């Protein structure tokens, strides 16, 4: 079988390698876009060839012995959940490249930035396709390298502080997870391919061992998600990194956290997931309300959007740990839809920042008359963030609420309050930035360019399509979610 997943992992690495060549610097944007679009075409082919009738089965599987002495393999494969996130990665990277098209005048610096973006994509896709826990861990940690440099070398005044903070949080989570990975191998069947998730699923572990292993993995994923109270690195990064970096980070990379909760925590440690669920639900509810309340009080638009993500991730985690088919399906769908809406929102804020050199809401006003296309685009994206019916995040939230309500009704009531607050912070931001009299500094603001429309409008189109035809994704998510929920519910009996 053609190793299409390995190609999807290796191709961005090849692109990054080409960009590091001095001869490629002059055409670095075109080269990076070429590799990203090639990746998108291959990912689209993957999606079209995926057998939807067997969406819960691992497809396009590849298994090659890597380090047999410790039982690890280069094992890739996707079910419907992994497939959706591989496609999301492939969609957002070319968009991020287009968004950063004019960010650097220096050719070497520009080529380096784009190479790091492509490197990040390789690790993202590798993580979403990994079937070996050790391989998952290696990619999970290796991903920190390009992200650290994307934050620390490209961004605002506090970029180095933000990069170090991100690195410390991620490394702490990663080290805790490493302990869990080693302990899991010791507790598992061992031998060659002893890290394959297929072999580790259904292990008979003592209650205390299972709970400790669950915590080791969950802490790492909660930091990445980001979930209250280990979310504090995100607003710092959002304020300091480039919007294209933050968009990719929040839209795709953070999904590694919720993806890990779904595919590793629930599958490998279902009994412990039941044990921890009440506490996790409480923290998820706090995330929903805390993120929404802090978003309302923000003047910095990038920090505002980052706090909205903390709130939205709380809804996803409630859906996951309610262990109901509908709520978990909604959470899996929300992972994709949140990537579209939040990514687009960061790009839209970036347009404002590029025009006026600030993301302070107080500096803006009245842009609706001066730049109507920009205002209309921003409004639609903002409405998607507050889950307006007709836009894809709405379906996701409804599925989470309806599915989780019979299980955790109080948590859902609080989560609904968070959705109401979302309307407040999004519409208030729009009102202050785009309506009312325009400050003198806003006069002559350029409207949305063709390139900027190419960045945001396809994302809006995708949100509309999935808003009215969610079955495109639900068809590939239902069966793998059913398998996960069955494992967890059996453990809870």
JOUR-V684501 format. One record per residue. RES is the residue in one small letter. PHI is phi in whole degrees, -180 to 180 (* if undefined). PSI is psi in whole degrees, -180 to 180 (none if undefined). NEAR is the number of other ideal C-beta (glycine too) atoms within 10 Angstrom. Layout:
# JOUR-V684501
{{RES,PHI,PSI,NEAR} {RES,PHI,PSI,NEAR}}
This chain:
# JOUR-V684501
{{x,*,140,7} {x,-64,128,8} {x,-78,70,15} {x,-65,-34,18} {x,-72,-38,26} {x,-63,-39,16} {x,-61,-42,14} {x,-65,-29,27} {x,-80,-40,23} {x,-80,-35,14} {x,-56,-46,19} {x,-64,-30,28} {x,-66,-41,17} {x,-62,-43,14} {x,-60,-43,26} {x,-63,-40,23} {x,-62,-41,13} {x,-62,-41,19} {x,-67,-23,25} {x,-79,-10,13} {x,-75,133,12} {x,-57,-34,9} {x,-68,-18,7} {x,-94,-7,19} {x,-63,-39,17} {x,-63,-29,12} {x,-115,31,15} {x,-62,-38,24} {x,-65,-45,19} {x,-65,-40,10} {x,-66,-46,20} {x,-62,-42,30} {x,-66,-38,18} {x,-60,-48,15} {x,-66,-39,24} {x,-67,-40,26} {x,-70,-37,14} {x,-62,-41,18} {x,-62,-41,26} {x,-64,-41,18} {x,-64,-43,11} {x,-66,-40,17} {x,-65,-39,21} {x,-63,-40,13} {x,-62,-41,12} {x,-60,-45,21} {x,-64,-42,18} {x,-70,-33,7} {x,-85,-11,10} {x,-66,131,20} {x,-81,102,10} {x,-67,-25,13} {x,-73,-15,9} {x,-123,41,12} {x,-66,-21,24} {x,-84,-12,19} {x,-89,142,15} {x,-67,125,17} {x,-119,162,20} {x,57,36,22} {x,-70,140,16} {x,-134,133,17} {x,-137,118,15} {x,-132,133,10} {x,-61,134,12} {x,-111,-67,17} {x,-128,86,12} {x,-61,-27,12} {x,-60,-29,6} {x,-114,11,13} {x,75,23,22} {x,-106,152,23} {x,-136,156,22} {x,-84,87,18} {x,-118,114,26} {x,-120,159,26} {x,165,154,19} {x,-133,141,30} {x,-100,-167,23} {x,-63,-34,24} {x,-69,-49,28} {x,-62,-40,26} {x,-58,-46,24} {x,-61,-38,27} {x,-79,-30,24} {x,-63,-43,27} {x,-65,-41,23} {x,-60,-43,24} {x,-61,-44,27} {x,-67,-30,26} {x,-74,-43,24} {x,-83,-24,26} {x,-68,-49,31} {x,-60,-33,23} {x,-66,-41,24} {x,-65,-37,28} {x,-64,-44,26} {x,-63,-38,21} {x,-63,-35,27} {x,-93,15,25} {x,-55,-41,18} {x,-112,19,12} {x,-72,-30,17} {x,-124,134,18} {x,-91,-29,7} {x,-76,124,10} {x,-65,-40,15} {x,-66,-44,12} {x,-65,-41,15} {x,-63,-46,22} {x,-63,-39,25} {x,-64,-44,21} {x,-60,-47,24} {x,-67,-36,28} {x,-63,-39,26} {x,-68,-37,22} {x,-60,-46,25} {x,-66,-38,25} {x,-62,-42,23} {x,-60,-40,27} {x,-61,-41,32} {x,-60,-45,25} {x,-68,-40,25} {x,-58,-50,26} {x,-66,-38,29} {x,-60,-41,26} {x,-65,-45,26} {x,-69,-18,27} {x,-106,-6,28} {x,-68,134,28} {x,-113,3,25} {x,-116,127,26} {x,-64,-37,26} {x,-67,-42,23} {x,-62,-42,21} {x,-57,-46,26} {x,-65,-44,23} {x,-60,-46,18} {x,-67,-37,21} {x,-59,-42,24} {x,-80,-41,18} {x,-63,-29,14} {x,-60,-25,23} {x,-63,-29,18} {x,-64,-58,14} {x,-64,-35,20} {x,-67,-40,23} {x,-58,-46,17} {x,-72,-34,17} {x,-62,-38,27} {x,-80,-47,28} {x,-76,-24,18} {x,-111,-12,14} {x,-132,112,22} {x,158,-153,20} {x,-90,-164,13} {x,-65,-35,9} {x,-94,22,14} {x,-64,-38,21} {x,-69,-40,13} {x,-62,-44,14} {x,-64,-40,24} {x,-66,-43,25} {x,-66,-41,15} {x,-63,-45,18} {x,-60,-44,24} {x,-65,-43,18} {x,-62,-49,11} {x,-58,-47,20} {x,-67,-40,20} {x,-67,-40,14} {x,-60,-48,14} {x,-61,-42,23} {x,-65,-39,20} {x,-67,-40,13} {x,-62,-41,16} {x,-67,-36,27} {x,-60,-42,16} {x,-58,-43,13} {x,-65,-39,23} {x,-64,-45,22} {x,-65,-46,14} {x,-64,-35,15} {x,-65,-40,25} {x,-65,-42,19} {x,-64,-40,10} {x,-79,-17,16} {x,-87,-169,18} {x,-70,-22,12} {x,68,-165,13} {x,76,-176,10} {x,-63,137,14} {x,62,29,19} {x,-72,-11,21} {x,-97,0,27} {x,-63,135,21} {x,-61,-31,18} {x,-60,-39,14} {x,-79,-25,17} {x,-90,-15,20} {x,-73,133,13} {x,84,16,12} {x,-61,145,15} {x,-94,103,7} {x,-115,153,19} {x,-67,157,9} {x,-58,-46,10} {x,-66,-40,9} {x,-63,-45,17} {x,-61,-41,21} {x,-68,-39,17} {x,-66,-41,16} {x,-66,-41,24} {x,-58,-47,24} {x,-63,-39,18} {x,-60,-42,22} {x,-77,-43,26} {x,-65,-39,26} {x,-59,-44,19} {x,-61,-41,29} {x,-74,-34,23} {x,-66,-37,27} {x,-64,-44,25} {x,-70,-29,29} {x,-54,-54,28} {x,-97,146,25} {x,-123,142,26} {x,-59,136,23} {x,-102,19,11} {x,-107,33,19} {x,-101,-5,23} {x,-64,-18,14} {x,-69,-28,22} {x,-66,-51,28} {x,-60,-36,24} {x,-64,-44,21} {x,-67,-43,29} {x,-60,-36,27} {x,-74,-28,21} {x,-107,-30,24} {x,-84,168,26} {x,-66,147,24} {x,-58,-36,28} {x,-66,-34,27} {x,-68,-48,29} {x,-64,-39,30} {x,-59,-47,30} {x,-66,-38,30} {x,-63,-49,24} {x,-79,-38,27} {x,-73,-36,29} {x,-122,-54,28} {x,-61,-38,21} {x,-66,-21,24} {x,-67,-16,27} {x,-57,-35,22} {x,-65,-55,24} {x,-69,-33,26} {x,-62,-43,22} {x,-65,-40,22} {x,-59,-44,25} {x,-68,-51,24} {x,-93,-18,21} {x,-114,-55,25} {x,-61,-48,26} {x,-74,-35,24} {x,-80,-43,18} {x,-84,-30,24} {x,-131,59,29} {x,-64,-36,24} {x,-66,-43,16} {x,-68,-32,24} {x,-62,-41,25} {x,-62,-43,18} {x,-61,-41,18} {x,-88,-16,17} {x,-54,-45,21} {x,-58,-42,11} {x,-69,-42,10} {x,-62,-41,20} {x,-62,-40,24} {x,-62,-47,15} {x,-66,-34,19} {x,-66,-40,28} {x,-65,-42,24} {x,-60,-40,16} {x,-59,-44,30} {x,-60,-50,29} {x,-76,-44,17} {x,-61,-47,19} {x,-62,-42,29} {x,-68,-43,25} {x,-66,-43,16} {x,-67,-33,18} {x,-62,-39,27} {x,-61,-35,16} {x,-89,4,10} {x,-86,139,21} {x,-97,-28,13} {x,-82,118,17} {x,-66,-34,26} {x,-67,-41,25} {x,-67,-37,20} {x,-58,-48,24} {x,-66,-36,28} {x,-66,-38,28} {x,-70,-32,26} {x,-62,-34,30} {x,-68,-39,29} {x,-57,-43,26} {x,-65,-46,25} {x,-67,-38,29} {x,-63,-32,32} {x,-60,-41,29} {x,-64,-43,33} {x,-59,-44,31} {x,-70,-35,27} {x,-60,-46,31} {x,-60,-42,33} {x,-67,-46,31} {x,-90,8,29} {x,-82,-17,27} {x,60,26,24} {x,-103,143,24} {x,-53,-48,17} {x,-67,-42,21} {x,-69,-39,29} {x,-69,-38,29} {x,-61,-43,26} {x,-61,-41,32} {x,-65,-42,30} {x,-64,-40,31} {x,-68,-37,28} {x,-65,-32,27} {x,-57,-42,28} {x,-73,-49,24} {x,-67,-36,28} {x,-64,-36,29} {x,-60,-42,27} {x,-66,-51,26} {x,-71,-44,30} {x,-72,-38,26} {x,-58,-47,29} {x,-62,-37,29} {x,-67,-41,29} {x,-64,-41,28} {x,-63,-41,26} {x,-65,-41,25} {x,-63,-37,24} {x,-61,-35,23} {x,-62,-42,23} {x,-66,-43,24} {x,-63,-40,16} {x,-68,-30,14} {x,-78,-34,17} {x,-128,4,16} {x,68,19,10} {x,-150,154,14} {x,-119,18,23} {x,-77,124,14} {x,-60,-36,18} {x,-62,-25,10} {x,-77,-16,16} {x,-104,175,23} {x,159,145,19} {x,67,17,19} {x,-72,-14,24} {x,-59,-37,19} {x,-84,-30,12} {x,-82,-40,17} {x,-132,75,23} {x,-65,-35,13} {x,-69,-42,13} {x,-62,-43,25} {x,-64,-44,20} {x,-65,-41,13} {x,-63,-45,24} {x,-61,-41,26} {x,-64,-45,16} {x,-62,-43,20} {x,-65,-41,25} {x,-62,-40,25} {x,-65,-32,21} {x,-67,-36,27} {x,-67,-30,25} {x,-95,14,21} {x,62,53,24} {x,-70,137,16} {x,-56,139,10} {x,102,-17,12} {x,-113,147,23} {x,-58,-36,26} {x,-60,-25,27} {x,-59,-49,21} {x,-60,-41,24} {x,-62,-48,30} {x,-65,-41,26} {x,-61,-43,15} {x,-62,-41,25} {x,-64,-47,29} {x,-65,-48,22} {x,-66,-42,14} {x,-71,-38,23} {x,-87,-19,27} {x,-57,-45,19} {x,-64,-22,12} {x,-93,-49,16} {x,-131,69,24} {x,-62,-39,9} {x,-64,-42,11} {x,-61,-38,23} {x,-69,-37,24} {x,-60,-44,12} {x,-65,-39,18} {x,-64,-36,27} {x,-64,-37,15} {x,-60,-39,15} {x,-62,-38,24} {x,-66,-39,18} {x,-63,-42,10} {x,-64,-31,20} {x,-60,-42,25} {x,-60,-36,16} {x,-68,-50,14} {x,-73,-30,25} {x,-73,-48,26} {x,-70,-35,14} {x,-64,-41,14} {x,-62,-44,25} {x,-63,-44,17} {x,-60,-46,13} {x,-71,-32,17} {x,-87,-37,24} {x,-112,-15,24} {x,-113,175,14} {x,80,-177,13} {x,-69,143,9} {x,-89,131,18} {x,-61,157,14} {x,-57,-35,7} {x,-66,-19,13} {x,-84,-15,19} {x,-59,136,9} {x,81,11,9} {x,-60,129,17} {x,-72,139,12} {x,-78,179,16} {x,-63,128,20} {x,-81,171,14} {x,-61,-44,6} {x,-63,-41,11} {x,-68,-34,22} {x,-67,-37,15} {x,-66,-25,14} {x,-77,-48,27} {x,-96,-35,24} {x,-66,-38,15} {x,-61,-34,16} {x,-67,-40,25} {x,-64,-42,18} {x,-61,-42,11} {x,-64,-39,20} {x,-65,-38,24} {x,-69,-44,15} {x,-61,-49,12} {x,-72,-21,23} {x,-70,-35,20} {x,-100,-26,14} {x,-127,65,12} {x,-67,-16,20} {x,-60,-20,11} {x,-56,-40,15} {x,-98,-36,23} {x,-59,-31,20} {x,-63,-29,14} {x,-97,-11,25} {x,-96,-29,26} {x,-58,-50,20} {x,-68,-48,19} {x,-63,-35,25} {x,-65,-40,28} {x,-58,-42,15} {x,-63,-42,17} {x,-66,-46,24} {x,-63,-38,21} {x,-61,-44,13} {x,-60,-46,18} {x,-69,-43,22} {x,-67,-35,14} {x,-64,-39,11} {x,-69,-24,18} {x,-85,-7,13} {x,-78,none,5}}
